[in-house]
């Protein structure tokens, strides 16, 4: 493999493929031996059109390296072609495996471990903005959320008329301005895509992997992953309210000493803004696929819910937050009514482990 040859040159050794762990249009992830020995490393090569992903991942892992945090150790980064070489954290299961399983206790415990790992990274990185900026070298913005939200507003303006919904200027402005609406003092370095399958359970604890969306941003965006839940993820089944609330409380307790704002009642408003914005952001992503989607998800719905059920669930969440995001809540009501008329009244099931 060319990627292993390139990585080997950076390390000054010979790498040989053991297995391909993931392969997509964005990246290829390979486990490899080093100089024929028993030890292995992970090589992740980013596709040419996703240079920003490499910039973010290599910069974030360089900042986090050597600090005893629950992330893979960065061994080397190569900019041409863009790839990273990481310490191999093993073949352990993920949170997604537990959520898709049949043991509620295991799924709950692993969710708590996920919250603990994220809290550890957040608490350790509140002052890492300058280091992350230096590692990025000015090629990417520290916080990607304003651009993502602006793009989502454009997507909704273009796609919602297909449902007979024309979003108003106030709602689109509320969405695109959501990052600026969050309170001060809540920034940390985050993987920004902490989906249930982007982690590995190891003997030392759960390790967060996949930092290609890494950003220095408000921690409310990550906390909202428990409440939406999982806005950017394929396995976005619901969580029982009591389980999600307990995980969120655990995260707030762990992060509070380092980021005091998460312990304040005002942070509840930040969570409402983040939940509503994530709901509309992901609707912009999912709507085109939902319009062509069969009622049942591929594989009988075992892996993930239908986009249609996800969209309706998230519109209900947003409508409930009218006091904080009135324009988005009104838009959510319109989207929900239009989709119920077209698709029927769909409800998001909880993850298989909790059924």
SULDAVEN-V274562 format. One record per pair of residues at least 4 apart in sequence whose ideal C-beta (glycine too) atoms are under 6 Angstrom apart, sorted by the first residue. I is the first residue (numbers start at 1). J is the second residue. Records with the same first field share a line. If there is no record, write none. Layout:
I=J  J
This chain:
1=17
3=43  45  83
4=8  15  32
6=78  81
7=15  43  83  85
8=13  14  15
10=76  78
11=76
13=34  35
14=35
15=32
16=32  33
17=30  32
18=31  32
19=31
20=30
21=29  31
22=29
23=28
26=47  50
27=44  46
28=45
29=44
30=43
31=40  42
32=41  43
33=40
34=39
40=88
41=85  88
42=86  88
43=85
44=84
45=83
46=50  53  54  82
51=82
52=140
53=212
54=58  82
55=59  136  139  140
56=212  214
57=211  212
58=77  84
59=132  135  136
60=211  214
61=74  211
62=74  135
63=128  131  132  135
64=69  71
65=74
69=121  124
70=117  120  205  207  208
71=208
72=86  87  89  209
73=87
75=85
76=85
77=84
78=83
89=200  202  207
90=202
92=200  201  202
93=97  201
94=197  199
95=110  114  196  199
96=196  197  235
98=106  107  110
99=107  196  351  353
100=352
101=353
104=353  354
107=353
108=243
111=247
112=247  250
113=206
115=247  250  251
117=206  208
118=194  222
119=123  251  254  255
122=188  219  255
123=255  258
125=188  189
126=188  258  259
128=132  189
129=216
132=189  216
133=142
136=140
142=216
143=215  216  217
144=148  215
145=149  179  217
146=179
149=175  176  178
150=176
152=281  284
153=172  175  176
155=159  284
156=160  167  284
157=167
159=287
160=165  167
161=166
163=338
164=338
165=334  335  338
167=171  172  331
170=327
171=327  328  331
173=177
174=325  327  328
175=280
177=181
178=273  277
181=273
182=218  220  270
183=266  270
185=261
186=218  219  259  261
187=216  218
188=219
189=216
190=222
191=208  211  214
192=213  214  215
193=213  232
195=230  233
196=235
198=209  210
199=206  208
200=207
201=206
202=207
217=221
220=270  271  274
221=274
224=228  274  275  278
225=230
226=244  247  248
227=275
228=275  278
229=239
230=236
231=278  282
234=304
235=304
236=310
237=305  350  351
238=348  350
239=243  244
240=350  354
241=245
252=256  262
255=259  262
256=262  263
261=267
262=267
269=324
272=321  324
275=317
276=318  321  325  328
277=281
279=314  317  318
282=286
283=287  311
286=290  307  311
289=293  307
290=307  308  311
293=306  307  308
296=301
297=301  304  306
299=303
305=309  310  348
308=343  346
309=346  348
312=336  339  346
313=348
315=332  335  336
318=328  329  332
319=329  332  333
321=325  329
322=326  329
325=329
339=343
340=345
350=354
